[in-house]
Amino acid sequence: MDIPQNLQRVQARLRSAEQRYGRAPGSVQLLAVSKTQPVEALRAALEAGQRAFGENYLQEALDKQQALAGQGAEWHFIGALQSNKTRDVAAHFDWCHTVDRLKIARRLSQQRPDDKPPLNICIQVNVSGEASKAGVAPAETAELATQIAELPGLRLRGLMALPAPAEGFSAQRRPLAALRELQQTLVSSGLALDTLSMGMSGDLEAAVAEGSTIVRVGTAIFGPRRAAQAQG
């Protein structure tokens, strides 16, 4: 598995999409989804210039952070977040993309260490209305965003979504457009939001076309995902 070459391919695809859809060069950040990947794979990505890594499983992520301490990695928590995980997420991550309840946001706020900058927060929105997916309903997002924006120790940056898989470019764009329009509504109401975390390997171009600022890519960088061990 040639991780540096894979990163080059994904970055080229990203830059091409930026150009095609009138986005400023470098305006979309690549988040390398590294869950279940070994430390050696992340180290290879770091050596190739990748800095932002997305992790779903807390204990696995903490082990990787310890192994890679001091190497300039930026850590994004992108997994399901229960109350018993908030202390470690607040203490050890730079971003959390999966906040969908005020209770979780309050715990992150209370538990963010005073010597760290505010934790960057994205609200996860269930933009496709899937019963099996986490996320706040679009109609309830504005109230939650207003409440989170007032919490100390946090910086509300924007919205995140995992839309239902869709075939075809137009079908992929529809839920992403809905998330962008929701964010624009929140900005119009006075919230200072600058982030749309949306788009993965299969819909990267559609996400860039609809204004994504962070795309989350795993397999195209690291290869097939390893079986997850029991995670805490």
N, C-alpha and C positions, 0 to 999 in steps of 0.2 A: 504494500500500500504506500504510494508516493504522496504523502500528505502535502508537502510544499507544492507539488504540481497540481494536486486537486484544488488547493487554495487559489492558485493562479487562475485555474479554469473558472472557479466560482466568481472570483473578483472580476474577471474579464466579462463574464455574463452579466454581472451587476452593473459594471461601467457601461456596457452596451445598452442595457435597459434604461439607465439614466439618460444616456444620449438620445435614445429613441423617443422617450416620453418627456423630453424637455426638462429633466431634473438637473440641478447643478452637479457637476462632477464631484464625487465623494460625499454627496448629501445623504446617502443611504449606508448605514453601518451594517457590517456583516457580524452577526452573532453566531459563533461556532457552537452548535449544540453537541456537547461532549459527554452526555450521560452514558454510562456503562463503558466508556472508552478508557483505556489504561492511561496512567500518568505519562508513559512514554509517548503516546500519541499527542497529548496536549503539549508536551515539551517540544515535539517536532513542529507543531503549529506555532508555538511561541517563537521558536528559532526562525521560522519563516515569516514572522512579522504579525501574526494574528494576536490580538490582545484580549478581545472580549469573548468569554465563554459562558454558555448557558447550561445550567445543571438542574436536574429534576429531583434528584435523590439527595437528601441533606447529608447523611453520614458519609456517603461516597464523596460528595463535594468537599466536605470538611477535610477528609483525608488528602484529597488532591491539593487543596489550598495549603495544607501543611507541607506537602512534598514540593510545591512550587513557590513557596514563600520567597519574596524578594525578587521575583522575575518579571514583575510588571503586569501580571494578569489582572483583568477586570472581571468580576464575578457577578453573574446575573442569575437569580433564582427564578426558574420558569416552571416549577412543579406545583402540584396541589399543596396548599399551605394550610395546615391545621394549627390550632392554638398551641399545641405542645412543641411546635417547631419555630415559633416566631422569635424566641430569644436568640437562637443561633443564627437565624437569617438576619435579624437586626444587627448582630454583632460582627458578622463575617462576610456580608455581601455588599456590593455597591448598588445593585438594582434588585427590585422584586417586581415581576411582571404580572403576578397572579392574584392581586388583591381584589376581592369581590364582596367583602363584608366590612362594615365599620368596626366590628369587634376586632378583627384581625389587624386593621390599620391602627387602632388604638394601642394594641399590644406592641406592634412594631415601633410606634412612636415612643411609648413608655420605655421600651427596652433598647432603643438605639443609644449606644455609648456617647457620652458627652464629648469625647475627644475625637469623634468621627464626624465628617460632614453629613448633612441630611441624607437619608436613604432615598434613592430615586424610586418612585412608585409609578407603576402603570395599573390602571383598573382593567381587569379582565371582563369583557363584555360578551355575553352569549348572543352574538349577532345573528346566528342562524336559528335560535330558539330551540336548540336540541335538548331534550330532557336528560340525555346522558352527559352533557357538557357542563362544566362549572362556568361561572360568570354571572354578572348582574344583568338583568333585563335592560335593554336599551332605554325603556321608558323610566327606569329607576336610576339611571346613571348620573344624571345631573345632580340629584340630591346627594348621592354618595360622594361625588366629586367635590361638591361644595364643603361637605363635612371633612373629608380627608385633607383638603387644601388648608384647613385651619389648624391641623395637628403639628405640634413642634417635632423636630427631629426627622421629618419627612419632607420630601419635595415631590409633589404630584407633577409628573412629567407628561402623562398622556394616557392612551388607551391601548389595550392589547386584545386580539381576538384569534380564535382557532376556528375558522369557518368550516362548515361541512364540506367535504370534498365535492368538487364540481368538475364536470367535463366541458372543456371549451373555454376560450379566453373570456368571452362575454359573461358566461355564467360564473367564472371565477371572480370577475370584477365586481359583480353586484353586491355581495356582502361586504367586500372591502370598501366599496363606495359608501355603503351605509355607515360603516365605522368612521370613515373620513368626514362625512356630513355630520355625524353626531359630535365628533371632536370640534368641528367648526362652530357648531351651535354652542358648545361649552366655552369656546374662546370668545365668541360674541357676547356671552353673558359675563365676561370679565375674568375668566380663569386663564392663567398663563401656561398654556400647554404647548409643547413643541415636539411630542413623540407619538408616532403610530407604530407599534410593534405588531407587524402583520406580514405574512408571506413566508413560505418555506420553499423547499426545493421545487415542488410541483407547481406553485403559483407565484414564483418570484417576480416574473415580469408583470403579471397583473397587479401585484402589490406595489411595485415601483410606479406603475402607471397611475395608481390611485393615491399616491402620496406617502407610502410607507417610509419611515426613517430608520427602522431596524428590521432586517430580515433574519430569520432563524433557520440555519442550514446545518444539518448533521451528516447524513449518509454521504452526500456528495463530497464532503471533506474527509471524513474518517472511514468510509466504507460501511458495510453492514454492521448494525448494532449488535453488540454482544448481549447474551441473555443477562437480564438484571438479576443480581443476587438479592437476598432479603435486605431490604433497605429500611433505615430508620429515618 
